Amino acid sequence: MSRTAIVFLKGPYSEKTGEGIDMLLAASAFDEEITAIFMGEGVKNLIEPPGKSSSMPDLSGRFRMLELYDVGNLYASEKDLKLYGIDTSEFIIQVKAVSDDVLSSIVHSVSNILAF
């Protein structure tokens, strides 16, 4: 079984983030172990977007689908959550906040890494 990590580095309204969530959902349909990592501005995808705009896609609903697709390996950078003032109680999905050392260990344990 292949192990793949999809790393979200862009905020909620980035086209790359939409591509990343599509890739994550598609990859989960195959017999692969998928891990999602939220780092940098990507941690902003874990909260309800402030001031929703009709001209900007709201990806929060697609992230909520991860539970239906049985994607359970979800991690966020503690350092970046603090940087953006995000508390884990605000998360729209269940994600484990971990140190950069743990994230490094996870990244080194997978076969493929895709960054969005």
Protein Blocks (a to p, Z undefined) as FASTA:
>chain_A
ZZdddddfbdfklfklmmmmmmmmmmmmpccddddddehjllmmmpccehiafkbccfkl
mmmmmmmnopabdcddfklmmmnopafklpcbdcddddfklmmmmmmmpmbdcdZZ
